[in-house]
Amino acid sequence: QVQLVESGGDLVQPGGSLRLSCAASGFTFSTYNMYWYRQAPGKERELVASISWTGNVFNYPASVKGRFTISRDNAKNTVNLQMNSLKPEDTAVYYCNAVGPVPNFLNKYWGQGTQVTVSS
């Protein structure tokens, strides 16, 4: 059974940091590209970070570039999102997403999400 389980969401003050984790199981994690998305109330889901299955290709939108860092540990089947200098506009539910396996990337899996609230 495929599972993506996010953790680490919390209430944090502006300027603070959080580290989100996503634990994967039920598929060959090392052959999947991994993504973090977020969705704020009343807004569309947006991509905030991606990492290739090889672990050496990254992508960030301008809104988080320089503040967020994605990483993966294929030995532990986990993908992490380090979020620094958090802003109120980063408040959202954050979702882990897996797309693979190589080479056709036909499968797509989602986690249940973890809430991040940035507020004083």
GILINBEL-V662199 format. One record per residue. N is the residue number from 0. D_LAST is the distance of its C-alpha to the last C-alpha in Angstrom with 1 decimal. Layout:
N_D_LAST, N_D_LAST
This chain:
0_39.7, 1_37.0, 2_33.5, 3_30.2, 4_27.5, 5_24.0, 6_21.7, 7_18.6, 8_15.9, 9_12.8, 10_9.1, 11_7.6, 12_5.0, 13_6.5, 14_9.9, 15_10.3, 16_13.4, 17_14.9, 18_18.6, 19_20.0, 20_23.6, 21_26.3, 22_29.5, 23_32.6, 24_35.8, 25_39.0, 26_39.6, 27_40.6, 28_37.1, 29_38.6, 30_40.2, 31_37.1, 32_34.8, 33_31.2, 34_28.2, 35_24.5, 36_23.5, 37_20.5, 38_20.4, 39_17.7, 40_18.6, 41_21.5, 42_22.0, 43_24.6, 44_24.3, 45_24.1, 46_25.2, 47_22.8, 48_25.2, 49_28.8, 50_31.2, 51_34.9, 52_37.0, 53_38.5, 54_35.1, 55_35.8, 56_34.7, 57_31.1, 58_29.4, 59_26.0, 60_25.0, 61_24.1, 62_20.5, 63_19.9, 64_22.9, 65_22.3, 66_19.0, 67_20.2, 68_23.3, 69_25.5, 70_28.1, 71_30.6, 72_32.8, 73_36.0, 74_37.3, 75_34.4, 76_34.0, 77_30.3, 78_28.1, 79_24.8, 80_21.9, 81_20.1, 82_16.9, 83_15.6, 84_13.4, 85_11.3, 86_10.2, 87_8.7, 88_12.5, 89_13.1, 90_12.0, 91_15.4, 92_18.0, 93_19.7, 94_23.5, 95_26.1, 96_29.4, 97_32.8, 98_35.7, 99_39.2, 100_41.5, 101_43.3, 102_45.2, 103_44.8, 104_41.2, 105_42.1, 106_39.7, 107_36.0, 108_33.8, 109_30.2, 110_27.8, 111_26.0, 112_22.5, 113_19.4, 114_15.9, 115_13.1, 116_9.7, 117_7.1, 118_3.8, 119_0.0
